């Protein structure tokens, strides 16, 4: 069966072939046996003819047996070639070309064409031709016996068999032919119907209002419909054969294109939006579906892109969003956007509940006397004023801040990430409110208005969020209450809802504002506290600063240094102290007595990128000896950015400036980083010195610090030495230690300190 399957185009043809083999085999078997039996009646009897016809019958019987076993190809071979061989022998023994057996050969050739195919038929025809030539040659030479026609019954049986095989082959072939004709007609009808469906589908695709693009697997375009050409502005010959990424999906982002490739590689459909560009460069927003085209066996051969133009829909959606979230007059965000932003900040703060979240501020302001202006100049001029105010406020808006027109002449500003602690956040919010007040007091020139408009504003401020349960509505209520309080106070003012916090913030803000003027206004004073050795000999001093306030008198560092450290003022203050210290070191008396000055550095000042170059320039301009300058830094400053700190310290050491680690023992005090720091001195904090003679714990700590300093070869300065017992305790454990404290002198103005300079001991 398997060997025959390739010869015929269908299962039905294979069945016809089997029927032909079966019918022919039975006819040959019966006819050959019958002729052999009839030949037994001949006188004289020819056993050769009897046996040859029995052989033909045996070939037919063998074919029948092979067919029953399902071996139809072998059965056909035996039937055709076996019978041909027997017939050739019979013909040779019965007159050759003059004998009665030649009809077998054309019948066998036709039969072979049906059951064995073209190649076997050609071989059979060739062999028959050769046989006929042999018979002709043998007959001419008289080598063949005469033909015998004596047994008419045997001849009749022979003709009957020939006719039976021919009739069976003809009828079965006709039935197969008719069946094929019917199948061809059915196929033609199906093709016609399919063609009609394809034409209908093609018209639907071609006339579709949406763009349709078909590409091969490499992404090159093989088909586009009319809608695509009309939408994108191309001619058909301009896009066929082009990569889809060049003309069909040229606006797709790289990440989007990568996602498309991955999805198609999995054999799945991809959908999304993309901004394509027409031939003239105009943008078209499209909703796109890209799907693989599969054959009946599931093999993907092409991709189809279905594109819908959603440009107008997106514009309409954007316009709806703008109308619902932005003010129509000023184009600023409206109250809805304000509430959304506050909700987002509350959600973000809730996510960071494990750590202190940054505080934000809601600033609500209302223009003073706007109603009077609007009534006097008209609503159109009032609208222009509101637009001018909105523009001016937007110039002051910090990064990530939000400016909102709430209603009428009321605006709101959201300030992000002011600080982690309420005092600092409140102070910064007040500073911003003062900037707003100053900005709005500047005259506004309006088109169509001869005079300049000048309006102040009342401002209400609240921090947000104040608790995990705080809400945008509650924040707006608090800011509104504070705004009302500011307006009641006469307008042009700022008020915190949290009265106590607001007063403290106001005080700190006033200190910061006046301190800024103090640095430039020569209100700072340099104070010095002496440092001495074990013999009481003066070795130098620590530089301190005081503020000679014009109203409050002389202020100690605790009144303004913490506020300065929370802002950029500490940089300016530190630069002033360094400049005064270098000028002091340049004095001849300081050079002659080799007296050192220790200056504290703030973290902000030390982290300035240009700190080292500025100090180098300062030393050069004042001609101060850098070897007499010691800069004190804290452990926290070093730990925050260790590599940067070490780099700057090494640059300073190259200049000759020495570094001191202040308040040693109160912070990390890690030997791992201490050994890597290019420092020359450590200062023992006064908290350890105070109880060292009486407290075993403090005494052990001081002794450990002294041991560490000795191991690393560092100079030690003890702060806060106020009693002889403290000095003796330190002297017994470190004879070369330096002392600083009330026992040897209080901080005093630099003029007094310089006047007291003498070669003798201080104590």
C-alpha positions as CSV (number, residue, x, y, z in Angstrom):
1,X,0.0,0.0,0.0
2,X,2.7,2.5,1.0
3,X,4.6,1.8,-2.2
4,X,1.6,2.5,-4.4
5,X,0.4,5.7,-2.6
6,X,2.7,8.0,-4.6
7,X,1.4,6.7,-8.0
8,X,-2.1,8.1,-7.8
9,X,-3.3,11.5,-6.8
10,X,-6.0,10.5,-4.3
11,X,-7.3,7.6,-2.2
12,X,-10.2,7.1,-4.7
13,X,-7.6,6.6,-7.5
14,X,-5.8,4.1,-5.3
15,X,-9.0,2.2,-4.8
16,X,-9.6,2.1,-8.6
17,X,-6.2,0.8,-9.1
18,X,-6.7,-2.0,-6.6
19,X,-10.0,-2.9,-8.3
20,X,-8.2,-3.1,-11.7
21,X,-5.5,-5.4,-10.2
22,X,-8.1,-7.6,-8.5
23,X,-10.3,-7.9,-11.6
24,X,-7.4,-8.5,-14.0
25,X,-5.8,-11.1,-11.6
26,X,-9.1,-13.1,-11.4
27,X,-9.6,-13.0,-15.2
28,X,-6.0,-14.1,-15.9
29,X,-6.2,-16.9,-13.3
30,X,-9.6,-18.2,-14.6
31,X,-8.8,-17.8,-18.3
32,X,-5.3,-19.4,-18.1
33,X,-6.6,-22.4,-16.1
34,X,-9.6,-22.8,-18.5
35,X,-7.4,-22.7,-21.6
36,X,-5.0,-25.2,-20.1
37,X,-7.9,-27.5,-19.4
38,X,-9.3,-27.2,-22.9
39,X,-5.9,-27.8,-24.5
40,X,-5.8,-31.2,-22.8
41,X,-8.5,-32.2,-25.3
42,X,-6.2,-31.5,-28.3
43,X,-4.8,-34.4,-30.4
44,X,-2.0,-34.5,-30.5
45,X,-1.6,-33.1,-27.0
46,X,0.9,-30.2,-26.5
47,X,2.1,-30.2,-22.9
48,X,4.1,-27.0,-23.5
49,X,1.0,-25.0,-24.3
50,X,-0.8,-26.5,-21.4
51,X,1.9,-25.7,-18.9
52,X,2.4,-22.2,-20.2
53,X,-1.3,-21.4,-19.9
54,X,-1.3,-22.9,-16.4
55,X,1.7,-20.6,-15.7
56,X,-0.4,-17.6,-16.8
57,X,-3.2,-18.8,-14.5
58,X,-0.7,-19.2,-11.7
59,X,0.5,-15.6,-12.2
60,X,-3.1,-14.4,-11.8
61,X,-3.7,-16.5,-8.7
62,X,-0.4,-15.2,-7.2
63,X,-1.6,-11.6,-7.8
64,X,-4.9,-12.4,-6.2
65,X,-3.1,-13.7,-3.1
66,X,-0.8,-10.7,-2.9
67,X,-3.8,-8.4,-3.2
68,X,-5.4,-10.1,-0.2
69,X,-2.3,-9.5,1.8
70,X,-2.6,-5.8,0.9
71,X,0.6,-5.8,-1.2
72,X,-1.0,-4.3,-4.2
73,X,2.1,-3.0,-5.9
74,X,3.7,-6.4,-5.9
75,X,0.4,-7.9,-7.2
76,X,0.4,-5.4,-10.0
77,X,4.0,-6.2,-10.9
78,X,3.3,-10.0,-11.0
79,X,0.2,-9.5,-13.0
80,X,1.7,-7.3,-15.7
81,X,5.3,-8.6,-15.9
82,X,4.6,-12.2,-15.0
83,X,1.7,-12.5,-17.5
84,X,3.8,-10.6,-20.1
85,X,6.6,-13.1,-19.7
86,X,4.3,-16.1,-20.0
87,X,2.5,-14.6,-23.0
88,X,5.9,-13.9,-24.7
89,X,6.7,-17.7,-24.3
90,X,3.3,-18.7,-25.6
91,X,3.6,-16.4,-28.6
92,X,7.1,-17.7,-29.3
93,X,5.9,-21.3,-29.2
94,X,2.8,-20.6,-31.3
95,X,4.0,-18.9,-34.4
96,X,5.3,-15.5,-33.2
97,X,3.9,-12.7,-35.3
98,X,1.7,-15.2,-37.2
99,X,0.2,-16.7,-34.0
100,X,-3.1,-15.9,-32.2
101,X,-1.5,-14.5,-29.0
102,X,-0.4,-11.0,-30.0
103,X,-3.6,-9.4,-28.7
104,X,-2.2,-9.8,-25.2
105,X,0.5,-7.3,-25.6
106,X,-1.6,-4.1,-26.3
107,X,-4.0,-5.1,-23.5
108,X,-1.1,-5.5,-21.1
109,X,0.4,-2.2,-22.1
110,X,-2.9,-0.4,-21.5
111,X,-3.4,-2.3,-18.3
112,X,0.1,-1.3,-17.1
113,X,-0.7,2.3,-17.8
114,X,-3.5,2.2,-15.2
115,X,-2.0,0.1,-12.5
116,X,1.8,0.8,-12.7
117,X,2.1,4.3,-14.1
118,X,4.0,5.9,-17.0
119,X,7.5,4.7,-16.3
120,X,6.5,1.0,-16.1
121,X,4.3,1.4,-19.2
122,X,7.2,2.8,-21.2
123,X,9.4,0.0,-20.1
124,X,6.7,-2.6,-21.0
125,X,6.2,-0.9,-24.4
126,X,9.9,-1.0,-25.1
127,X,10.2,-4.6,-24.1
128,X,7.2,-5.5,-26.3
129,X,8.8,-3.7,-29.2
130,X,12.0,-5.6,-28.8
131,X,10.1,-8.8,-28.6
132,X,8.2,-8.0,-31.8
133,X,11.5,-7.3,-33.6
134,X,12.8,-10.6,-32.3
135,X,9.7,-12.4,-33.6
136,X,10.2,-10.7,-37.0
137,X,13.8,-11.7,-37.2
138,X,13.1,-15.2,-36.1
139,X,10.2,-15.6,-38.6
140,X,12.4,-14.4,-41.5
141,X,14.9,-17.1,-40.6
142,X,12.2,-19.7,-40.2
143,X,13.1,-20.3,-36.6
144,X,9.6,-20.2,-35.1
145,X,7.1,-23.1,-35.3
146,X,3.8,-22.8,-37.2
147,X,0.8,-21.3,-35.4
148,X,-1.8,-23.7,-34.1
149,X,-5.6,-22.8,-34.4
150,X,-7.0,-26.3,-33.9
151,X,-8.8,-25.9,-30.5
152,X,-11.5,-23.4,-31.2
153,X,-12.9,-23.6,-27.6
154,X,-9.5,-22.7,-26.1
155,X,-9.3,-19.8,-28.6
156,X,-12.8,-18.6,-27.6
157,X,-11.8,-18.7,-24.0
158,X,-8.6,-16.7,-24.8
159,X,-10.7,-14.0,-26.6
160,X,-13.2,-13.9,-23.8
161,X,-10.4,-13.3,-21.3
162,X,-8.9,-10.6,-23.4
163,X,-12.3,-8.9,-23.8
164,X,-13.0,-9.3,-20.0
165,X,-9.8,-7.6,-19.0
166,X,-10.3,-4.8,-21.6
167,X,-13.9,-4.3,-20.5
168,X,-13.0,-4.2,-16.8
169,X,-10.2,-1.8,-17.4
170,X,-12.4,0.4,-19.6
171,X,-15.3,0.5,-17.2
172,X,-13.3,1.1,-14.1
173,X,-11.2,3.7,-15.9
174,X,-14.3,5.4,-17.1
175,X,-15.7,5.5,-13.6
176,X,-12.5,6.9,-12.3
177,X,-12.5,9.5,-15.1
178,X,-16.1,10.5,-14.4
179,X,-15.3,10.8,-10.7
180,X,-12.3,13.0,-11.5
181,X,-14.4,15.2,-13.8
182,X,-16.9,15.6,-10.9
183,X,-14.2,16.5,-8.5
184,X,-12.7,18.9,-11.0
185,X,-16.1,20.5,-11.5
186,X,-16.6,20.7,-7.7
187,X,-13.1,22.2,-7.3
188,X,-13.8,24.7,-10.0
189,X,-17.0,25.6,-8.3
190,X,-15.2,26.0,-5.0
191,X,-12.5,28.0,-6.6
192,X,-15.1,30.3,-8.2
193,X,-16.8,30.7,-4.8
194,X,-13.4,31.3,-3.1
195,X,-12.5,33.8,-5.8
196,X,-15.7,35.6,-5.2
197,X,-15.1,35.7,-1.5
198,X,-11.5,36.9,-2.1
199,X,-12.7,39.7,-4.4
200,X,-15.3,40.6,-1.7
201,X,-12.6,40.6,1.0
202,X,-10.2,42.5,-1.2
203,X,-12.8,45.2,-1.8
204,X,-13.5,45.4,1.9
205,X,-9.8,45.7,2.7
206,X,-9.1,48.2,-0.1
207,X,-12.2,50.3,0.8
208,X,-11.7,50.1,4.6
209,X,-11.5,53.5,6.2
210,X,-8.7,52.3,8.4
211,X,-5.1,51.8,7.2
212,X,-4.1,48.2,6.5
213,X,-0.5,47.2,5.8
214,X,0.9,43.7,5.1
215,X,4.6,43.0,5.5
216,X,6.8,40.0,5.0
217,X,8.7,38.5,8.0
218,X,11.5,41.0,7.6
219,X,9.1,43.9,7.9
220,X,9.1,45.0,4.2
221,X,5.8,46.2,2.9
222,X,4.0,44.0,0.3
223,X,0.6,45.6,0.4
224,X,-1.1,48.8,1.6
225,X,-4.7,49.9,1.1
226,X,-6.0,53.2,-0.2
227,X,-6.8,54.5,3.3
228,X,-3.1,54.2,4.3
229,X,-2.0,56.0,1.1
230,X,-4.5,58.8,1.6
231,X,-3.7,59.2,5.4
232,X,0.1,59.1,5.1
233,X,0.4,61.0,1.7
234,X,2.5,58.4,-0.2
235,X,2.0,56.9,-3.6
236,X,1.8,53.1,-3.7
237,X,5.1,52.6,-5.5
238,X,6.8,54.8,-2.8
239,X,6.0,52.3,0.0
240,X,6.0,48.9,-1.6
241,X,9.2,47.1,-0.7
242,X,10.1,49.7,1.9
243,X,10.7,48.8,5.6
244,X,7.6,49.4,7.7
245,X,9.7,51.3,10.2
246,X,10.5,53.9,7.6
247,X,7.0,54.8,6.3
248,X,4.4,52.9,8.4
249,X,5.7,52.9,12.0
250,X,8.4,55.6,11.9
251,X,7.1,57.3,15.0
252,X,7.4,54.3,17.3
253,X,9.7,54.6,20.3
254,X,12.7,52.2,20.6
255,X,11.3,50.6,23.7
256,X,7.9,50.2,22.0
257,X,9.5,48.7,18.9
258,X,11.4,46.2,21.1
259,X,8.2,45.2,22.7
260,X,6.6,44.7,19.3
261,X,9.4,42.4,18.1
262,X,9.3,40.3,21.3
263,X,5.5,39.9,21.0
264,X,5.6,38.9,17.3
265,X,8.5,36.6,18.0
266,X,6.1,34.7,20.4
267,X,3.5,34.5,17.7
268,X,1.1,36.8,19.5
269,X,-0.8,39.9,18.5
270,X,0.6,43.3,19.6
271,X,-1.5,46.3,20.2
272,X,-0.7,49.9,21.2
273,X,-0.6,53.5,20.3
274,X,2.1,55.2,18.2
275,X,2.7,58.7,16.8
276,X,3.6,58.3,13.1
277,X,4.7,60.9,10.7
278,X,3.2,61.6,7.3
279,X,5.3,62.1,4.2
280,X,5.0,65.9,4.8
281,X,6.2,65.4,8.5
282,X,2.8,66.0,10.1
283,X,2.1,63.7,13.1
284,X,-0.7,61.2,13.1
285,X,-1.7,59.4,16.4
286,X,-2.8,55.8,15.6
287,X,-4.1,52.9,17.5
288,X,-2.3,49.9,16.0
289,X,-2.8,46.1,16.1
290,X,-0.1,44.0,14.5
291,X,-1.0,40.3,14.0
292,X,0.8,37.4,12.3
293,X,-0.7,35.8,9.2
294,X,-0.6,32.0,9.5
295,X,-1.0,29.3,6.9
296,X,-3.1,26.2,7.4
297,X,-0.2,24.4,9.0
298,X,0.3,27.2,11.5
299,X,3.4,28.6,9.7
300,X,3.7,32.4,9.9
301,X,4.4,34.0,6.5
302,X,3.4,37.7,6.9
303,X,2.3,40.3,9.4
304,X,-0.7,42.6,9.0
305,X,-0.9,46.1,10.6
306,X,-4.3,47.5,11.3
307,X,-4.2,51.2,12.1
308,X,-6.9,53.5,13.3
309,X,-6.4,57.3,13.3
310,X,-7.2,58.5,16.8
311,X,-5.6,62.0,16.4
312,X,-8.9,63.9,16.8
313,X,-10.0,61.6,19.6
314,X,-6.8,62.2,21.5
315,X,-7.1,65.9,21.0
316,X,-10.6,65.9,22.2
317,X,-9.5,63.9,25.3
318,X,-6.7,66.3,25.9
319,X,-9.1,69.2,25.6
320,X,-11.5,67.6,28.0
321,X,-8.7,67.1,30.5
322,X,-7.5,70.6,30.1
323,X,-11.0,72.1,30.7
324,X,-11.4,69.9,33.8
325,X,-8.0,70.5,35.2
326,X,-6.9,74.0,34.1
327,X,-8.3,77.4,34.5
328,X,-9.7,78.9,31.3
329,X,-8.6,82.5,32.0
330,X,-5.0,82.1,33.2
331,X,-4.3,78.5,31.9
332,X,-3.0,77.6,35.4
333,X,-4.0,74.3,37.0
334,X,-7.3,74.6,38.8
335,X,-8.6,73.4,42.2
336,X,-9.0,69.8,40.8
337,X,-5.3,69.6,40.0
338,X,-4.5,71.1,43.5
339,X,-6.5,68.3,45.2
340,X,-4.9,65.7,43.0
341,X,-1.4,66.9,43.8
342,X,-2.0,67.1,47.6
343,X,-3.5,63.5,47.4
344,X,-0.4,62.3,45.6
345,X,1.9,63.9,48.2
346,X,-0.1,62.3,51.0
347,X,0.1,58.9,49.3
348,X,3.9,59.3,48.8
349,X,4.3,60.3,52.5
350,X,2.3,57.3,53.5
351,X,4.6,55.0,51.6
352,X,7.6,56.4,53.4
353,X,6.0,55.8,56.8
354,X,9.1,53.9,58.1
355,X,11.2,57.0,57.8
356,X,10.6,60.7,58.5
357,X,9.0,62.0,55.3
358,X,9.7,65.4,53.8
359,X,7.1,68.1,54.7
360,X,5.5,70.2,52.0
361,X,3.6,73.5,52.3
362,X,0.3,74.8,51.0
363,X,0.5,78.5,50.4
364,X,-2.9,80.2,49.9
365,X,-2.9,83.9,48.8
366,X,-5.6,86.4,48.1
367,X,-5.0,89.7,46.3
368,X,-5.6,92.7,48.5
369,X,-8.1,95.3,47.2
370,X,-8.7,93.3,44.0
371,X,-12.5,93.8,44.3
372,X,-12.0,97.6,44.4
373,X,-9.7,97.5,41.3
374,X,-12.2,95.2,39.5
375,X,-15.2,97.5,40.3
376,X,-13.3,100.6,39.3
377,X,-11.7,99.3,36.0
378,X,-14.1,96.7,34.9
379,X,-14.0,92.9,34.7
380,X,-11.9,92.8,31.5
381,X,-9.1,94.8,33.2
382,X,-9.5,92.6,36.3
383,X,-9.0,89.5,34.1
384,X,-5.8,91.1,32.7
385,X,-4.6,91.8,36.1
386,X,-5.2,88.2,37.2
387,X,-3.3,86.9,34.1
388,X,-0.4,89.3,34.9
389,X,-0.3,88.1,38.6
390,X,-0.3,84.4,37.4
391,X,2.6,85.1,35.1
392,X,4.6,86.9,37.8
393,X,4.0,84.1,40.3
394,X,5.0,81.4,37.8
395,X,8.4,83.1,37.6
396,X,8.9,82.6,41.3
397,X,7.7,79.0,41.3
398,X,10.4,76.5,42.3
399,X,11.0,73.2,40.6
400,X,8.3,70.7,41.2
401,X,6.1,73.4,42.7
402,X,2.5,73.8,41.7
403,X,0.8,77.2,41.1
404,X,-3.0,77.0,41.0
405,X,-5.8,79.5,40.5
406,X,-8.4,78.4,43.1
407,X,-11.1,80.8,42.4
408,X,-11.5,84.6,41.7
409,X,-8.4,86.4,42.9
410,X,-7.3,83.5,45.1
411,X,-4.2,81.5,44.2
412,X,-2.5,78.5,45.8
413,X,1.1,77.3,45.7
414,X,2.3,73.9,46.7
415,X,6.0,73.8,47.8
416,X,7.6,70.4,47.7
417,X,10.1,68.8,50.1
418,X,10.9,71.8,52.3
419,X,12.5,69.8,55.2
420,X,12.0,66.8,57.4
421,X,11.4,68.8,60.5
422,X,8.6,71.4,61.0
423,X,10.7,74.3,62.2
424,X,12.9,74.3,59.1
425,X,10.0,73.7,56.8
426,X,8.0,76.5,58.4
427,X,11.0,78.9,58.1
428,X,11.4,78.1,54.4
429,X,7.7,78.5,53.7
430,X,7.8,81.9,55.4
431,X,10.8,82.9,53.3
432,X,9.0,82.0,50.1
433,X,5.9,83.9,51.3
434,X,8.1,87.0,51.8
435,X,9.5,86.6,48.3
436,X,5.9,86.5,47.0
437,X,4.9,89.6,48.9
438,X,7.9,91.5,47.6
439,X,7.3,90.3,44.0
440,X,3.6,91.3,44.0
441,X,4.4,94.8,45.4
442,X,6.4,95.5,42.3
443,X,4.2,97.6,39.8
444,X,2.4,95.7,37.1
445,X,1.9,97.3,33.7
446,X,-1.3,96.2,32.0
447,X,-2.2,96.7,28.3
448,X,-4.9,99.3,27.9
449,X,-4.3,100.7,31.5
450,X,-2.5,103.9,31.7
451,X,-1.4,103.6,35.3
452,X,0.7,100.9,36.9
453,X,-1.3,98.4,39.0
454,X,0.2,97.5,42.4
455,X,-1.5,95.1,44.7
456,X,-0.3,93.3,47.8
457,X,-1.5,89.9,48.9
458,X,-2.6,88.2,52.1
459,X,-1.0,84.8,52.6
460,X,-2.1,81.7,54.6
461,X,0.4,78.9,55.1
462,X,0.1,75.3,56.4
463,X,2.5,72.4,56.4
464,X,1.3,69.2,54.8
465,X,0.8,66.4,55.7
466,X,0.7,66.9,59.4
467,X,-0.4,63.3,60.2
468,X,-1.0,60.1,58.3
469,X,-4.7,60.9,58.4
470,X,-4.3,64.4,57.0
471,X,-6.3,65.2,53.8
472,X,-6.2,67.7,51.0
473,X,-9.5,69.1,52.2
474,X,-8.2,69.6,55.7
475,X,-5.0,71.3,54.4
476,X,-7.1,73.7,52.3
477,X,-9.2,74.5,55.4
478,X,-6.2,75.2,57.5
479,X,-4.6,77.4,54.8
480,X,-7.9,79.2,54.4
481,X,-8.1,79.9,58.1
482,X,-4.6,81.2,58.2
483,X,-5.4,83.4,55.1
484,X,-8.4,84.8,56.9
485,X,-6.3,85.6,59.9
486,X,-3.8,87.4,57.7
487,X,-6.5,89.5,56.1
488,X,-8.0,90.4,59.5
489,X,-4.6,91.6,60.5
490,X,-4.8,94.3,57.8
491,X,-3.6,92.5,54.7
492,X,-0.2,92.3,53.1
493,X,0.8,89.7,55.8
494,X,1.6,86.0,56.0
495,X,0.1,83.8,58.7
496,X,0.7,80.2,59.7
497,X,-2.3,78.1,60.8
498,X,-0.1,76.5,63.5
499,X,0.2,79.7,65.6
500,X,3.0,78.6,67.9
501,X,5.0,77.0,65.2
502,X,4.4,80.0,63.0
503,X,5.7,82.4,65.7
504,X,8.9,80.3,66.2
505,X,9.4,80.1,62.4
506,X,8.9,83.8,62.1
507,X,11.5,84.5,64.7
508,X,14.0,82.1,63.1
509,X,13.2,83.7,59.7
510,X,13.9,87.2,61.1
511,X,17.2,86.0,62.5
512,X,18.2,84.6,59.2
513,X,17.2,87.7,57.3
514,X,19.0,90.1,59.7
515,X,22.1,87.8,59.8
516,X,22.4,88.0,56.1
517,X,22.7,91.7,56.4
518,X,25.0,91.3,59.4
519,X,27.7,89.4,57.4
520,X,27.9,92.2,54.9
521,X,27.3,95.0,57.4
522,X,30.3,94.5,59.7
523,X,28.3,93.3,62.7
524,X,30.3,90.1,63.3
525,X,33.1,90.1,65.9
526,X,36.0,87.7,66.1
527,X,36.7,86.2,69.5
528,X,39.6,84.0,70.5
529,X,40.1,81.4,73.3
530,X,43.6,80.6,74.2
531,X,45.3,77.2,74.0
532,X,48.3,76.5,76.2
533,X,50.8,73.7,76.8
534,X,51.6,71.8,80.1
535,X,53.8,74.7,81.2
536,X,51.0,77.2,80.6
537,X,52.8,78.7,77.6
538,X,50.5,80.1,74.9
539,X,50.6,78.1,71.7
540,X,47.6,79.5,69.9
541,X,43.8,80.0,70.1
542,X,40.5,78.7,68.8
543,X,38.7,81.3,66.6
544,X,35.1,82.0,67.7
545,X,32.5,84.4,66.4
546,X,30.0,86.7,68.0
547,X,27.2,88.9,66.6
548,X,27.0,92.5,67.6
549,X,23.3,92.9,67.0
550,X,22.2,96.5,66.6
551,X,19.1,96.0,68.8
552,X,19.8,92.9,71.0
553,X,23.5,93.5,71.7
554,X,26.2,90.9,71.6
555,X,24.8,87.5,70.7
556,X,26.4,84.2,71.5
557,X,27.0,81.6,68.7
558,X,24.0,79.5,69.9
559,X,21.6,82.2,68.9
560,X,22.5,82.3,65.2
561,X,24.9,79.5,64.2
562,X,22.3,76.7,64.1
563,X,20.0,78.9,62.0
564,X,23.0,79.7,59.7
565,X,23.8,76.0,59.4
566,X,20.3,75.3,58.1
567,X,20.8,77.7,55.2
568,X,23.5,78.9,52.8
569,X,24.4,81.6,55.3
570,X,26.9,79.3,57.1
571,X,29.1,79.4,54.0
572,X,29.3,83.1,53.9
573,X,29.8,83.2,57.7
574,X,32.6,80.6,57.5
575,X,34.3,82.5,54.7
576,X,34.2,85.7,56.8
577,X,35.8,83.9,59.8
578,X,38.5,82.3,57.6
579,X,39.3,85.7,56.0
580,X,39.6,87.4,59.4
581,X,41.7,84.5,60.8
582,X,44.2,84.6,57.9
583,X,44.5,88.4,58.3
584,X,45.2,87.8,62.0
585,X,47.8,85.1,61.2
586,X,49.6,87.6,58.9
587,X,50.3,89.9,61.8
588,X,54.1,90.0,62.7
589,X,53.4,89.1,66.4
590,X,51.7,85.8,65.3
591,X,54.6,85.0,63.0
592,X,57.2,85.8,65.5
593,X,55.7,83.7,68.4
594,X,54.5,81.0,66.0
595,X,51.0,81.0,67.4
596,X,48.4,78.8,65.8
597,X,44.8,79.5,65.1
598,X,42.1,76.8,65.0
599,X,39.1,77.6,62.8
600,X,35.9,75.4,62.8
601,X,34.6,74.4,59.4
602,X,30.9,73.7,58.7
603,X,29.9,70.8,56.5
604,X,28.3,73.0,53.9
605,X,31.5,75.2,53.7
606,X,33.9,72.2,53.5
607,X,31.8,70.5,50.8
608,X,31.9,73.5,48.4
609,X,33.7,72.4,45.3
610,X,35.8,75.5,45.2
611,X,36.7,75.5,48.9
612,X,40.4,74.5,48.6
613,X,41.1,77.0,45.7
614,X,39.4,79.8,47.6
615,X,41.5,79.1,50.8
616,X,44.7,78.9,48.7
617,X,43.9,82.3,47.1
618,X,43.1,83.7,50.6
619,X,46.4,82.6,52.1
620,X,48.3,84.1,49.1
621,X,46.5,87.4,49.3
622,X,46.9,87.8,53.1
623,X,50.5,86.3,53.2
624,X,49.4,84.2,56.1
625,X,51.6,81.3,57.0
626,X,49.5,78.2,56.2
627,X,51.5,76.1,58.8
628,X,50.0,78.2,61.6
629,X,46.4,77.4,60.5
630,X,44.4,74.5,61.8
631,X,41.0,73.6,60.4
632,X,38.7,71.7,62.7
633,X,36.2,69.3,61.2
634,X,33.7,66.9,62.9
635,X,33.6,63.2,62.5
636,X,30.1,63.4,60.9
637,X,31.4,65.7,58.1
638,X,34.1,63.1,57.3
639,X,31.8,60.1,57.4
640,X,29.1,61.6,55.1
641,X,31.5,61.7,52.1
642,X,34.7,60.0,53.2
643,X,36.6,60.0,49.9
644,X,35.8,63.6,49.1
645,X,36.9,64.7,52.6
646,X,40.2,62.7,52.4
647,X,40.9,64.2,49.0
648,X,40.4,67.8,50.2
649,X,42.4,67.1,53.4
650,X,45.3,65.9,51.4
651,X,45.2,69.0,49.2
652,X,45.1,71.2,52.3
653,X,48.0,69.3,53.9
654,X,50.0,69.9,50.7
655,X,49.5,73.6,51.3
656,X,50.8,73.3,54.9
657,X,47.4,73.6,56.6
658,X,46.8,71.2,59.4
659,X,43.6,69.3,60.1
660,X,42.0,68.7,63.5
661,X,39.2,66.2,64.3
662,X,36.9,68.1,66.6
663,X,34.7,66.6,69.4
664,X,36.5,63.3,69.1
665,X,34.8,60.5,71.0
666,X,31.3,61.8,70.6
667,X,30.6,60.4,67.1
668,X,31.8,57.4,65.3
669,X,35.5,57.4,66.4
670,X,36.3,54.5,64.1
671,X,39.9,53.5,64.0
672,X,39.3,52.1,60.5
673,X,38.9,55.6,59.1
674,X,41.0,57.5,61.6
675,X,44.1,55.8,60.3
676,X,43.3,56.9,56.7
677,X,42.6,60.5,57.5
678,X,45.5,63.0,56.9
679,X,44.9,64.7,60.3
680,X,47.4,66.2,62.8
681,X,45.3,66.8,65.8
682,X,42.3,65.5,67.8
683,X,40.3,67.5,70.3
684,X,38.8,65.8,73.3
685,X,35.2,66.9,73.8
686,X,34.5,68.9,77.0
687,X,31.9,66.4,78.1
688,X,34.7,63.8,78.7
689,X,37.1,66.3,80.3
690,X,34.5,67.6,82.8
691,X,34.1,64.4,84.8
692,X,37.4,62.7,84.0
693,X,38.9,63.2,87.5
694,X,35.8,61.9,89.3
695,X,34.2,59.5,86.8
696,X,35.9,56.2,86.2
697,X,34.1,55.8,82.9
698,X,35.1,59.2,81.6
699,X,38.6,58.7,82.8
700,X,39.0,55.5,80.9
701,X,37.6,57.1,77.8
702,X,40.0,60.0,78.0
703,X,42.9,57.6,78.6
704,X,41.8,55.5,75.6
705,X,41.7,58.6,73.4
706,X,45.1,59.7,74.5
707,X,46.4,56.2,73.8
708,X,44.9,56.3,70.3
709,X,46.5,59.7,69.6
710,X,49.9,58.5,70.9
711,X,49.7,55.5,68.6
712,X,48.9,57.6,65.5
713,X,51.3,60.4,66.5
714,X,48.6,63.0,66.8
715,X,48.6,66.3,68.8
716,X,45.8,66.4,71.4
717,X,43.9,69.4,72.6
718,X,41.5,69.1,75.6
719,X,38.5,71.4,75.5
720,X,36.6,72.7,78.5
721,X,39.4,72.5,81.1
722,X,38.0,74.6,83.9
723,X,39.7,73.2,87.1
724,X,43.2,72.4,88.3
725,X,42.1,68.8,89.0
726,X,41.1,68.4,85.3
727,X,44.4,69.8,84.2
728,X,46.4,67.6,86.6
729,X,44.5,64.5,85.5
730,X,45.4,65.2,81.9
731,X,49.0,66.2,82.6
732,X,49.7,62.9,84.4
733,X,48.5,60.9,81.4
734,X,49.8,63.1,78.6
735,X,52.5,65.6,79.4
736,X,52.5,67.1,76.0
737,X,48.7,67.7,75.8
738,X,47.4,71.2,75.0
739,X,44.7,72.8,77.2
740,X,41.8,75.0,76.3
741,X,39.2,76.2,78.8
742,X,38.2,78.8,81.4
743,X,41.1,77.8,83.6
744,X,43.4,79.4,81.0
745,X,41.1,82.1,79.6
746,X,37.6,82.8,78.4
747,X,36.8,83.7,74.8
748,X,37.6,87.4,74.3
749,X,37.7,89.9,71.4
750,X,40.7,89.6,69.2
751,X,41.8,93.1,70.0
752,X,42.0,92.2,73.8
753,X,43.6,88.9,73.1
754,X,46.3,90.5,70.9
755,X,47.0,93.2,73.5
756,X,47.7,90.5,76.1
757,X,50.3,88.7,74.1
758,X,53.5,88.3,76.1
759,X,56.3,85.7,76.2
760,X,55.3,84.6,79.7
761,X,52.9,81.9,80.8
762,X,49.2,82.6,81.1
763,X,48.8,80.7,84.3
